[in-house]
Amino acid sequence: MVLGLLNPFCASANMLAGRIKEPKMKKDGHPDYHWITVTLTDGSTYQTRSTYGKEGAVLNLDIDPRTHPAWTGGANTLLDRAGRVSRFNNKFGGFLKK
């Protein structure tokens, strides 16, 4: 007799012995994956597969990689609210490289 069949904690051996039924996948466990159209801020479009909406849906982006500063490396400007940036520069100006 195989040692694994005697072990009540060995699930694979118990499945082989017929003591535990093989688990079955649930039906409709995955979302519907279909084609949609993505419209960028400049009006250009492309097709991709997604779970967004229904088949043929259009996803209009407000921010995309062509315009967002995180991807374009845009100007590093700081908004000076209530003089915080200028106070920081006055206090720590000697530490910063110019």
VENFENJO-V381023 format. One record per residue. N is the residue number from 1. PSI is psi in whole degrees, -180 to 180 (* if undefined). OMEGA is omega in whole degrees, -180 to 180 (999 if undefined). NEAR is the number of other ideal C-beta (glycine too) atoms within 12 Angstrom. Layout:
BEGIN
n=(N & N)
psi=(PSI & PSI)
omega=(OMEGA & OMEGA)
near=(NEAR & NEAR)
END
This chain:
BEGIN
n=(1 & 2 & 3 & 4 & 5 & 6 & 7 & 8 & 9 & 10 & 11 & 12 & 13 & 14 & 15 & 16 & 17 & 18 & 19 & 20 & 21 & 22 & 23 & 24 & 25 & 26 & 27 & 28 & 29 & 30 & 31 & 32 & 33 & 34 & 35 & 36 & 37 & 38 & 39 & 40 & 41 & 42 & 43 & 44 & 45 & 46 & 47 & 48 & 49 & 50 & 51 & 52 & 53 & 54 & 55 & 56 & 57 & 58 & 59 & 60 & 61 & 62 & 63 & 64 & 65 & 66 & 67 & 68 & 69 & 70 & 71 & 72 & 73 & 74 & 75 & 76 & 77 & 78 & 79 & 80 & 81 & 82 & 83 & 84 & 85 & 86 & 87 & 88 & 89 & 90 & 91 & 92 & 93 & 94 & 95 & 96 & 97 & 98)
psi=(145 & 136 & -35 & -28 & -22 & -16 & 113 & -14 & -2 & 95 & -42 & -38 & -39 & -32 & -42 & -35 & -8 & 9 & -29 & 133 & 148 & 132 & 145 & 148 & 141 & 142 & 150 & 38 & -22 & 145 & 162 & 126 & 114 & 176 & 134 & 168 & 129 & 127 & 122 & 173 & -26 & 2 & -12 & 152 & 159 & 158 & 140 & 164 & 141 & 169 & 2 & 133 & -146 & 174 & 128 & 5 & 156 & 126 & 112 & 119 & 138 & -33 & 134 & 169 & -20 & -21 & -21 & 133 & -25 & -31 & -28 & -13 & 35 & 175 & 135 & 81 & 143 & 137 & 124 & 100 & 119 & 31 & 16 & -42 & -43 & -38 & -41 & -46 & -37 & -40 & -43 & 20 & -32 & -22 & -20 & 143 & 140 & *)
omega=(-179 & -176 & -179 & -179 & 179 & -177 & -178 & -178 & -179 & -174 & -177 & 178 & 178 & 175 & 179 & -179 & 178 & 180 & 179 & 178 & -180 & -180 & 180 & 178 & 175 & 177 & 180 & 179 & -178 & 178 & 178 & -178 & -170 & -179 & 173 & 176 & 178 & 179 & 180 & -176 & 179 & 178 & 178 & -177 & 171 & -180 & 176 & 176 & -175 & 173 & -179 & 173 & 179 & 177 & 178 & -180 & 178 & 179 & 179 & -179 & 174 & 180 & 178 & -175 & -180 & -175 & -174 & -178 & 179 & -180 & -176 & -178 & -176 & -178 & 179 & 179 & 178 & 174 & -179 & -180 & 179 & 176 & -177 & -179 & -180 & 176 & 178 & -179 & 178 & -177 & -174 & -177 & -179 & -178 & -175 & 175 & 180 & 999)
near=(8 & 12 & 8 & 17 & 19 & 13 & 16 & 12 & 12 & 17 & 17 & 16 & 19 & 19 & 15 & 16 & 18 & 10 & 18 & 16 & 11 & 12 & 9 & 7 & 8 & 7 & 6 & 7 & 8 & 10 & 12 & 16 & 14 & 18 & 20 & 24 & 23 & 23 & 19 & 21 & 16 & 14 & 13 & 16 & 17 & 20 & 17 & 19 & 18 & 21 & 16 & 21 & 19 & 16 & 16 & 13 & 20 & 20 & 23 & 19 & 23 & 10 & 15 & 22 & 18 & 17 & 17 & 15 & 14 & 12 & 11 & 13 & 9 & 12 & 7 & 9 & 8 & 12 & 10 & 12 & 10 & 9 & 13 & 13 & 17 & 15 & 13 & 16 & 16 & 13 & 13 & 12 & 13 & 9 & 10 & 11 & 6 & 6)
END
